């Protein structure tokens, strides 16, 4: 997987403006291998803009993005994925008329093609089939293997989407609100599966999240955004008690609830 020496992901003086609106204001972030980084902030704070710039879906107005020291600022998302950084989306990007297995198999075939394996090779070859079945088991969705994706519960679709992002064996994975649309009863069990699988695969993770219980429980570091700026960058127990984060992100009336649920 990733080289354990030096930064894995780095942004320097990253800025993005849309007309008179500043969506990212001088963002400097360094992520080292093994971190689990939660990205928090109110709607419009700049979280998704940051993730989109890092993954190539949006080009910064100025500034630079590095992956393992290589400048990837001008690269397309597909090129960045090939270099070892992948992402999932808030709304699962799955083919609803295909089965869970077919979705993963197609994603695995695309990943192979990006890595130089001929796209003319048949998808139904044993190494690829075995890899897909192993991923289904790792994310505990193998019982849904042959079900059409349109019939799957939202939580299973989320797991499938994340599994599809992992078929390229990335070093860095960015998730956009992995528990969005998931019931209170299911959110911890879903995140347990995701984080266990990602730690097993030695992946560095950054994820956008509005649920502070999830942030407290699963992250090693928090980036808090407000009006395009990072107002806190610290471990969760420090960042979530930062005065600006309490005022602009969490709201003081919620802090006590989060501390009450802070057991890990």
C-alpha positions as CSV (number, residue, x, y, z in Angstrom):
1,X,0.0,0.0,0.0
2,X,1.2,3.5,0.8
3,X,4.7,4.6,1.6
4,X,4.8,5.1,5.4
5,X,7.4,8.0,5.2
6,X,6.3,11.5,4.7
7,X,2.9,13.0,3.8
8,X,0.4,10.9,1.8
9,X,-1.9,13.8,0.9
10,X,-1.1,17.5,1.0
11,X,-2.8,20.7,0.0
12,X,-0.9,24.0,-0.2
13,X,-2.6,27.4,-0.2
14,X,-5.7,26.0,-1.8
15,X,-8.3,28.6,-2.9
16,X,-11.6,28.4,-4.8
17,X,-13.9,31.2,-5.7
18,X,-17.2,31.3,-7.5
19,X,-17.6,34.9,-8.6
20,X,-17.7,36.9,-5.4
21,X,-18.1,33.8,-3.2
22,X,-15.0,32.3,-1.6
23,X,-15.6,28.5,-1.2
24,X,-12.1,27.6,-0.1
25,X,-9.7,30.1,1.6
26,X,-6.1,29.2,1.8
27,X,-6.5,25.5,2.8
28,X,-3.3,23.9,4.0
29,X,-3.7,20.3,5.1
30,X,-1.2,17.5,5.4
31,X,-2.4,13.9,5.9
32,X,-0.1,11.1,6.9
33,X,-0.7,7.3,6.3
34,X,-3.1,5.7,8.7
35,X,-5.1,8.7,9.7
36,X,-8.9,8.7,9.9
37,X,-9.9,12.3,9.3
38,X,-13.4,13.6,9.9
39,X,-14.4,16.7,7.9
40,X,-17.2,18.7,9.5
41,X,-19.0,22.0,9.0
42,X,-22.4,23.5,8.3
43,X,-23.9,23.3,4.8
44,X,-21.9,25.6,2.5
45,X,-18.9,25.7,4.8
46,X,-16.5,24.3,2.1
47,X,-16.3,20.6,2.9
48,X,-17.5,19.2,-0.4
49,X,-15.5,21.9,-2.3
50,X,-12.4,20.7,-0.5
51,X,-13.0,17.0,-1.3
52,X,-13.9,17.8,-4.9
53,X,-10.7,19.7,-5.4
54,X,-8.6,17.0,-3.8
55,X,-10.1,14.3,-6.0
56,X,-10.0,16.3,-9.3
57,X,-13.7,16.9,-9.7
58,X,-13.2,20.6,-9.2
59,X,-10.1,22.6,-10.1
60,X,-8.9,25.2,-7.5
61,X,-8.6,28.9,-8.4
62,X,-5.1,28.7,-7.0
63,X,-3.0,26.4,-4.9
64,X,-1.7,22.9,-5.2
65,X,-2.7,19.3,-4.3
66,X,0.0,16.6,-3.8
67,X,-0.4,12.8,-3.5
68,X,2.8,11.2,-2.2
69,X,4.7,14.3,-3.2
70,X,3.4,14.3,-6.8
71,X,1.5,17.4,-8.0
72,X,-2.0,16.1,-9.0
73,X,-3.8,19.5,-9.2
74,X,-4.4,19.4,-12.9
75,X,-5.2,15.7,-13.2
76,X,-8.6,14.3,-14.0
77,X,-10.5,12.1,-11.4
78,X,-9.7,8.9,-13.3
79,X,-6.0,9.7,-13.3
80,X,-6.1,10.5,-9.6
81,X,-7.8,7.2,-8.9
82,X,-5.1,5.4,-10.9
83,X,-2.5,7.0,-8.6
84,X,-4.1,5.7,-5.5
85,X,-6.9,8.0,-4.3
86,X,-10.6,7.0,-4.6
87,X,-13.9,8.3,-3.3
88,X,-17.5,7.5,-2.7
89,X,-20.5,9.8,-2.8
90,X,-23.4,10.9,-0.5
91,X,-25.8,9.3,-3.0
92,X,-24.5,5.8,-3.8
93,X,-23.3,5.6,-7.4
94,X,-24.5,2.1,-8.3
95,X,-26.3,0.5,-11.2
96,X,-29.8,-0.1,-9.9
97,X,-30.7,-2.8,-12.5
98,X,-27.6,-4.9,-11.8
99,X,-26.9,-7.2,-8.9
100,X,-24.5,-6.3,-6.1
101,X,-22.0,-8.8,-7.6
102,X,-22.4,-7.3,-11.2
103,X,-21.8,-3.8,-9.8
104,X,-18.6,-4.8,-8.1
105,X,-17.4,-6.9,-11.1
106,X,-17.9,-4.0,-13.5
107,X,-16.0,-1.6,-11.1
108,X,-13.2,-4.2,-10.8
109,X,-13.0,-4.5,-14.6
110,X,-12.7,-0.7,-14.9
111,X,-10.0,-0.7,-12.2
112,X,-8.1,-3.4,-14.1
113,X,-8.3,-1.4,-17.4
114,X,-6.9,1.7,-15.6
115,X,-4.0,-0.4,-14.3
116,X,-3.1,-1.5,-17.8
117,X,-4.9,-4.8,-18.0
118,X,-6.5,-5.2,-21.4
119,X,-10.2,-4.2,-21.4
120,X,-10.7,-6.9,-24.0
121,X,-10.1,-9.6,-21.4
122,X,-13.4,-11.2,-20.2
123,X,-14.8,-10.0,-16.9
124,X,-15.7,-13.5,-15.8
125,X,-12.2,-14.7,-15.2
126,X,-11.4,-16.5,-12.0
127,X,-9.0,-14.0,-10.3
128,X,-11.5,-11.2,-10.8
129,X,-14.5,-13.3,-9.7
130,X,-12.6,-14.3,-6.6
131,X,-11.6,-10.7,-5.8
132,X,-15.2,-9.5,-6.1
133,X,-16.5,-12.3,-3.8
134,X,-13.8,-11.5,-1.3
135,X,-14.8,-7.8,-1.2
136,X,-18.5,-8.8,-0.8
137,X,-17.5,-10.8,2.3
138,X,-15.2,-8.1,3.7
139,X,-18.0,-5.6,3.6
140,X,-20.5,-8.2,4.8
141,X,-22.9,-7.9,1.9
142,X,-22.2,-11.3,0.4
143,X,-25.7,-12.5,1.3
144,X,-27.0,-9.8,-1.1
145,X,-24.6,-11.0,-3.9
146,X,-27.3,-11.9,-6.5
147,X,-30.0,-9.4,-5.5
148,X,-30.8,-6.5,-7.9
149,X,-29.4,-3.3,-6.4
150,X,-32.7,-1.5,-6.6
151,X,-34.2,-3.9,-4.0
152,X,-31.4,-3.4,-1.5
153,X,-31.8,-1.4,1.8
154,X,-30.1,2.0,1.8
155,X,-27.4,0.9,4.2
156,X,-26.4,-2.1,2.0
157,X,-26.3,0.3,-1.0
158,X,-23.9,2.5,0.9
159,X,-21.7,-0.4,1.7
160,X,-21.7,-1.5,-1.9
161,X,-20.8,2.0,-3.1
162,X,-17.8,2.1,-0.7
163,X,-16.8,-1.4,-1.7
164,X,-16.9,-0.3,-5.3
165,X,-14.6,2.6,-4.5
166,X,-12.1,0.1,-2.9
167,X,-11.8,-2.3,-5.9
168,X,-8.9,-0.2,-7.2
169,X,-6.9,-0.8,-4.0
170,X,-6.4,2.9,-3.1
171,X,-4.1,4.2,-0.5
172,X,-6.5,7.1,0.3
173,X,-10.3,6.9,0.4
174,X,-12.6,9.9,0.7
175,X,-16.2,9.3,1.8
176,X,-19.1,11.8,1.5
177,X,-21.4,11.4,4.5
178,X,-21.3,7.6,4.8
179,X,-24.2,7.5,7.3
180,X,-26.5,9.9,5.4
181,X,-29.9,8.4,5.1
182,X,-29.1,5.6,7.5
183,X,-31.2,5.0,10.6
184,X,-30.0,5.8,14.1
185,X,-30.1,2.1,14.9
186,X,-27.9,1.2,11.9
187,X,-25.3,3.9,11.8
188,X,-22.8,2.4,14.2
189,X,-23.0,-1.1,12.8
190,X,-22.5,0.3,9.3
191,X,-19.5,2.3,10.3
192,X,-18.1,-0.6,12.3
193,X,-18.1,-2.7,9.1
194,X,-16.6,0.1,7.0
195,X,-13.8,1.0,9.4
196,X,-12.9,-2.6,10.1
197,X,-12.6,-3.3,6.4
198,X,-10.6,-0.2,5.7
199,X,-8.2,-0.8,8.6
200,X,-7.7,-4.3,7.3
201,X,-6.8,-2.9,3.9
202,X,-4.5,-0.3,5.5
203,X,-6.3,2.7,3.9
204,X,-6.0,6.3,5.0
205,X,-9.5,7.8,5.3
206,X,-11.1,11.2,5.1
207,X,-14.9,11.5,5.4
208,X,-17.4,14.3,5.5
209,X,-19.9,13.8,8.3
210,X,-22.7,15.8,10.1
211,X,-23.2,13.3,12.9
212,X,-20.9,14.3,15.7
213,X,-21.3,10.9,17.4
214,X,-19.8,9.3,14.4
215,X,-17.0,11.8,14.3
216,X,-16.2,11.3,18.0
217,X,-16.3,7.6,17.8
218,X,-14.3,6.8,14.6
219,X,-11.9,9.6,13.8
220,X,-8.3,10.3,14.9
221,X,-8.4,13.9,13.6
222,X,-11.0,16.5,12.8
223,X,-10.9,19.3,10.2
224,X,-13.7,21.8,10.9
225,X,-14.7,24.2,8.1
226,X,-16.4,27.5,8.3
227,X,-17.0,29.9,5.4
228,X,-14.3,28.2,3.4
229,X,-11.7,28.2,6.1
230,X,-10.4,25.5,8.5
231,X,-11.1,26.8,12.0
232,X,-9.9,23.7,13.8
233,X,-7.5,20.9,13.0
234,X,-7.1,18.6,16.0
235,X,-8.0,15.3,17.6
236,X,-11.8,15.0,18.0
237,X,-11.8,15.5,21.8
238,X,-10.0,18.9,21.2
239,X,-11.7,20.0,17.9
240,X,-15.2,19.3,19.1
241,X,-14.7,21.5,22.2
242,X,-13.0,24.4,20.3
243,X,-15.1,27.6,20.9
244,X,-15.5,28.4,17.2
245,X,-16.5,24.8,16.4
246,X,-19.0,24.8,19.2
247,X,-20.5,28.1,17.9
248,X,-20.4,27.7,14.1
249,X,-20.5,23.9,13.6
250,X,-22.0,22.0,16.5
251,X,-24.0,24.6,18.4
252,X,-23.5,24.9,22.2
253,X,-26.8,23.2,22.9
254,X,-25.6,20.0,21.3
255,X,-22.1,19.7,22.9
256,X,-23.3,18.1,26.1
257,X,-25.1,15.4,24.2
258,X,-22.0,14.6,22.2
259,X,-19.9,14.4,25.3
260,X,-22.4,12.1,26.9
261,X,-22.1,9.7,24.0
262,X,-18.3,10.1,23.8
263,X,-17.4,6.5,25.0
264,X,-15.5,4.7,22.2
